[in-house]
Amino acid sequence: SFVRMSDGRGSDFLGEADSLGAMTDRIPIYKGWDTGDITKLRRILKQHRVAILHTHGYKADIVGVIAARLSGIPIVATAHGFSAGKDKLSRNEKIGRWFLKRTNRVIAVSDNVKRTLLDSGIADERLVFLPNAIDFDFFARTPARDFRQEWEIPGDGIVIGTAGRLAAEKAQANLVRALSLLPDTLGDKVTVVIAGEGPAEAALRQTAAEMGLADRVKLVGFVRDVHSFYHALDLFCLPSLTE
């Protein structure tokens, strides 16, 4: 896994993997793009005699394609989704999709992702459609935290929530605007809770304040326990423009 040096030993995901006794390798990131990352990955592939490389995300796809081809092993990539803006992230994702043409197989997790890949020139015979699924047993468990109490939701309160990166294409602002359209007899009981971090956070807070909804819109930041988060909602809303 690529690890930003500011994260120390790495992400929570890697910490969980370590605690379970899984074998992990870390490639420290000192700057956005570094050809040394390719050399480090090739060293890992050789050390573990890797038979197939499987990548997730544009940086892993780009570095992985080069390292796999130089190492003479096949590469599979999973495409989880793409942003729709015109920012640096979107440009990097576009470059990443060009490199996906050089993989042996690309797994698309939705019809929309598959269409985007086809439009990017990736041959249909290289694509494998493997849709995202829901583990119902996971969500049926009793939650570990009572977020409704932490959010100070009254007993008859209604919570509408969403979770994701706070960005223009996710359109959380439309959910805030929709709250203002509810009749007063219902709207006063409704709280919108938005989980996540991202560049649109300040704009979302401003939108809620300008519409007089600051006390009924809660931006709760990054939520680790998504199981308990979803349990706290009466309704989940996905206002995204691209999903």
Buried (B, 14 or more C-beta within 10 A) or exposed (E): EBBEEEBEEBBEEBEEBEEEEEEBBBBBBEEEEBEEBBEBBBBBBEEEEBEEBBBBBBBBBBBBBBBBBEBEBEBBBBBEBBBBBEEEBEEBBEEBBBBBBBBEBBBBBBEEBBEBBEEBEBEEEBBEEEEEEEEEEEEEEEBEBEBBEEBEBEEEBBBBBBBBBBBBBBBBBBBBBBBEEBEEEEBEBBBBBBBBBBEBBEEBBEBBEEBEBBEBBBBBEEBEEEBBBBBBBEEEBEBBEBB
